[in-house]
Amino acid sequence: MTATFAALRKSRRVSQLELSLRTGVSQRHLSCIETGRSRAGRETLVALLDALGATLEERNQALLAAGYAPAHAERALDVPEMAPVRAALEQLIHANGAAPALVLDGEYNVVMANAGLARLLALLGLPAEQLLAQPLNLLRVVFAPGGLRALCVDEAWLCNEMWARATREAQHLPRLRALLDELRPTLQPWTAVETGGQLPVLAFRLRAADGRVLSLFSTITSFGTPLDITLASLKVEHLFPADEDTRRALA
């Protein structure tokens, strides 16, 4: 428990004094907890984890390290009790006229996709049916040598944005951190570039197989109050057309 909790506090760049002020737990008691001279009660530990903004996975790890039962389950998306969640995701990405959309887990594995994404892949000259029929990891597809980033007009900018976002998320997701460590040696350094005139969202342009340039922007939807580790990591990404030509191409 001591190493787990101390590492979590330091990763949030929160001092013992600041955490003491946030929670009302004395700094001396916090020090004793971190050095193993004292054992935090479950309620106290949960309050400390709340104050640190710990993820569900980090909460479970800290509780287990302290000898308590974990507070949150990690259910597979295909188990019966997750059926309402699957139905909600299906409704979200398969709504009539839905933009290209995919559901990603915490490691950027594609767990669901819609017909709009298949249309987009086909416009890019990619074997959509073959790609979506197999386990697909978005980071591998984009960043692997010869990956999809080569189809992006603003390749350097988009790569920097995607890698930075994944790196921020990986601070609290060990499996994602391991994937980034695996991919990092194969990457070429990018020179950050400005893309003037873009929308105030993650906007990018892709080269279609027929030479057209498709302009899109990305939105992310997540579960606001998840009580399950799997749900906490899921995100739904929609790719909306940013101009009329792209809208017609995707129709």
C-alpha positions as CSV (number, residue, x, y, z in Angstrom):
1,M,0.0,0.0,0.0
2,T,2.7,2.5,1.0
3,A,4.5,2.5,-2.3
4,T,1.3,2.4,-4.3
5,F,-0.3,5.4,-2.6
6,A,2.9,7.4,-2.4
7,A,3.5,6.9,-6.1
8,L,-0.1,7.9,-6.9
9,R,0.2,11.1,-4.9
10,K,3.5,12.0,-6.5
11,S,2.2,11.3,-10.0
12,R,-0.5,13.9,-9.3
13,R,2.2,16.4,-8.1
14,V,0.4,16.8,-4.8
15,S,2.4,17.4,-1.7
16,Q,1.5,15.8,1.6
17,L,0.6,19.2,3.0
18,E,-1.8,20.0,0.1
19,L,-3.4,16.6,0.4
20,S,-3.8,17.1,4.1
21,L,-5.6,20.4,3.5
22,R,-7.8,18.9,0.9
23,T,-9.0,16.0,3.1
24,G,-8.5,17.0,6.7
25,V,-6.2,14.1,7.3
26,S,-3.1,15.4,9.2
27,Q,0.1,15.5,7.3
28,R,1.8,13.4,10.1
29,H,-0.9,10.7,9.6
30,L,-0.3,10.8,5.8
31,S,3.4,10.4,6.3
32,C,2.8,7.4,8.6
33,I,0.5,5.8,6.0
34,E,3.0,6.2,3.2
35,T,5.9,4.8,5.3
36,G,3.8,1.9,6.6
37,R,3.8,3.0,10.2
38,S,0.0,3.4,10.1
39,R,-2.8,1.8,8.2
40,A,-5.5,3.9,6.7
41,G,-9.1,2.9,7.2
42,R,-11.1,2.1,4.1
43,E,-13.2,5.3,4.3
44,T,-10.1,7.4,4.9
45,L,-8.3,5.8,2.0
46,V,-11.3,6.3,-0.3
47,A,-11.4,10.0,0.7
48,L,-7.7,10.3,-0.1
49,L,-8.2,8.7,-3.5
50,D,-11.1,11.0,-4.2
51,A,-8.9,14.0,-3.4
52,L,-6.2,12.8,-5.8
53,G,-8.7,12.1,-8.6
54,A,-7.6,8.5,-8.8
55,T,-9.0,6.4,-11.7
56,L,-11.1,3.4,-11.0
57,E,-8.1,1.1,-11.7
58,E,-5.8,3.1,-9.4
59,R,-8.5,2.9,-6.7
60,N,-8.6,-0.8,-7.0
61,Q,-4.9,-1.1,-6.9
62,A,-4.6,1.1,-3.8
63,L,-7.4,-0.7,-2.0
64,L,-5.9,-4.2,-2.8
65,A,-2.4,-3.0,-1.6
66,A,-4.0,-1.9,1.7
67,G,-5.7,-5.2,2.2
68,Y,-9.2,-4.2,1.2
69,A,-11.5,-5.6,-1.4
70,P,-11.5,-3.7,-4.7
71,A,-14.4,-1.2,-5.2
72,H,-14.9,-1.5,-8.9
73,A,-15.4,-4.5,-11.3
74,E,-13.8,-4.8,-14.7
75,R,-16.4,-6.6,-16.8
76,A,-15.9,-7.6,-20.5
77,L,-18.1,-5.7,-22.8
78,D,-19.8,-8.9,-24.1
79,V,-21.0,-10.2,-20.7
80,P,-24.8,-10.2,-20.1
81,E,-24.9,-7.4,-17.5
82,M,-23.3,-5.1,-20.0
83,A,-26.1,-5.6,-22.6
84,P,-27.7,-2.2,-21.8
85,V,-24.3,-0.5,-22.4
86,R,-23.8,-2.3,-25.7
87,A,-27.3,-1.3,-26.8
88,A,-26.6,2.4,-25.9
89,L,-23.3,2.3,-27.8
90,E,-25.0,0.7,-30.8
91,Q,-27.7,3.4,-30.8
92,L,-25.1,6.1,-30.5
93,I,-23.0,5.0,-33.5
94,H,-25.7,3.5,-35.7
95,A,-28.2,6.3,-35.6
96,N,-29.8,7.2,-38.9
97,G,-27.2,9.3,-40.9
98,A,-24.5,8.9,-38.2
99,A,-21.1,10.2,-39.1
100,P,-18.2,7.7,-39.2
101,A,-17.8,6.5,-35.6
102,L,-15.9,4.0,-33.6
103,V,-15.8,2.8,-30.0
104,L,-12.3,2.6,-28.5
105,D,-11.2,0.9,-25.2
106,G,-8.5,2.2,-23.0
107,E,-5.7,0.8,-25.2
108,Y,-7.3,2.2,-28.4
109,N,-8.6,-1.1,-29.6
110,V,-11.6,-0.7,-31.9
111,V,-14.5,-2.6,-30.2
112,M,-17.3,-1.2,-32.4
113,A,-17.6,0.7,-35.6
114,N,-20.4,1.8,-37.9
115,A,-21.1,1.8,-41.6
116,G,-20.0,5.4,-41.9
117,L,-16.4,4.4,-40.9
118,A,-16.5,1.6,-43.5
119,R,-17.5,4.2,-46.1
120,L,-14.6,6.5,-45.1
121,L,-12.1,3.7,-45.2
122,A,-13.3,2.8,-48.7
123,L,-12.9,6.4,-49.9
124,L,-9.3,6.2,-48.7
125,G,-8.8,3.1,-50.8
126,L,-8.5,0.8,-47.8
127,P,-10.1,-2.7,-47.5
128,A,-12.7,-1.7,-45.0
129,E,-14.4,-5.0,-44.7
130,Q,-11.1,-6.8,-44.1
131,L,-9.8,-4.2,-41.6
132,L,-13.0,-4.1,-39.5
133,A,-13.4,-7.9,-39.4
134,Q,-10.2,-8.3,-37.4
135,P,-8.9,-7.0,-34.1
136,L,-7.9,-3.4,-34.9
137,N,-5.8,-1.1,-32.8
138,L,-6.0,2.6,-33.8
139,L,-2.6,3.5,-32.6
140,R,-0.9,0.6,-34.4
141,V,-2.8,1.4,-37.6
142,V,-1.8,5.0,-37.5
143,F,1.7,4.9,-36.1
144,A,3.1,1.6,-37.5
145,P,5.5,2.0,-40.4
146,G,3.5,2.7,-43.5
147,G,0.5,3.4,-41.3
148,L,-2.6,5.5,-42.0
149,R,-0.8,8.7,-41.0
150,A,0.7,8.8,-44.5
151,L,-2.9,9.6,-45.8
152,C,-3.1,12.7,-43.7
153,V,-2.4,16.0,-45.3
154,D,-1.4,17.5,-41.9
155,E,0.6,14.4,-40.9
156,A,3.1,16.0,-38.5
157,W,0.4,18.0,-36.7
158,L,-2.1,15.1,-36.4
159,C,0.6,12.7,-35.1
160,N,1.7,15.2,-32.5
161,E,-1.9,15.7,-31.3
162,M,-2.7,12.0,-31.2
163,W,0.5,11.0,-29.5
164,A,0.1,13.7,-26.9
165,R,-3.4,12.7,-26.1
166,A,-2.5,9.0,-25.8
167,T,0.5,9.9,-23.6
168,R,-1.7,11.9,-21.2
169,E,-4.1,9.0,-20.9
170,A,-1.3,6.5,-20.4
171,Q,-0.2,8.2,-17.2
172,H,-3.1,6.4,-15.5
173,L,-3.4,3.3,-17.8
174,P,-0.4,0.9,-17.5
175,R,-1.5,-1.2,-20.5
176,L,-1.7,1.8,-22.8
177,R,1.7,3.0,-21.5
178,A,3.2,-0.4,-22.4
179,L,1.7,-0.1,-26.0
180,L,3.2,3.4,-26.4
181,D,6.6,2.1,-25.2
182,E,6.4,-0.6,-27.8
183,L,5.5,1.8,-30.6
184,R,8.0,4.5,-29.7
185,P,11.2,3.0,-31.2
186,T,9.5,2.7,-34.6
187,L,8.5,6.4,-34.7
188,Q,10.2,9.1,-36.7
189,P,10.4,12.5,-34.9
190,W,7.8,15.0,-36.2
191,T,8.3,18.6,-36.6
192,A,5.3,20.4,-35.1
193,V,3.5,22.6,-37.6
194,E,0.8,25.2,-37.3
195,T,-2.4,24.5,-39.2
196,G,-4.0,28.0,-39.5
197,G,-7.7,28.4,-40.0
198,Q,-8.7,25.1,-38.3
199,L,-11.8,24.7,-36.3
200,P,-11.6,24.9,-32.5
201,V,-11.6,21.1,-32.3
202,L,-9.3,18.3,-33.5
203,A,-9.6,18.9,-37.3
204,F,-7.6,17.1,-40.0
205,R,-7.6,16.4,-43.7
206,L,-7.2,13.0,-45.4
207,R,-6.2,12.1,-49.0
208,A,-8.9,10.0,-50.7
209,A,-8.0,7.4,-53.2
210,D,-9.3,9.5,-56.1
211,G,-7.2,12.5,-55.1
212,R,-9.9,14.4,-53.2
213,V,-9.1,15.9,-49.8
214,L,-11.6,15.0,-47.1
215,S,-11.9,17.5,-44.2
216,L,-13.1,16.1,-40.9
217,F,-13.2,16.9,-37.2
218,S,-13.3,14.6,-34.3
219,T,-15.5,14.6,-31.2
220,I,-15.1,12.2,-28.2
221,T,-18.0,10.9,-26.0
222,S,-17.3,9.1,-22.8
223,F,-19.3,7.7,-19.8
224,G,-19.6,10.5,-17.3
225,T,-20.2,8.5,-14.2
226,P,-18.7,5.0,-14.8
227,L,-18.6,2.5,-12.0
228,D,-16.8,-0.2,-14.0
229,I,-13.1,-0.1,-15.2
230,T,-14.0,-1.1,-18.7
231,L,-16.7,1.6,-19.0
232,A,-14.3,4.2,-17.6
233,S,-11.9,3.6,-20.4
234,L,-14.4,3.5,-23.3
235,K,-14.7,6.5,-25.7
236,V,-16.8,7.0,-28.7
237,E,-15.2,9.0,-31.5
238,H,-17.3,10.5,-34.3
239,L,-15.6,12.0,-37.4
240,F,-17.8,14.8,-38.7
241,P,-17.4,16.3,-42.2
242,A,-16.0,19.8,-41.9
243,D,-17.1,21.0,-45.3
244,E,-19.8,20.3,-47.9
245,D,-17.6,18.4,-50.3
246,T,-16.7,15.9,-47.6
247,R,-20.3,15.7,-46.4
248,R,-21.4,14.7,-49.9
249,A,-18.5,12.2,-50.3
250,L,-19.6,10.4,-47.1
251,A,-23.3,10.5,-47.8
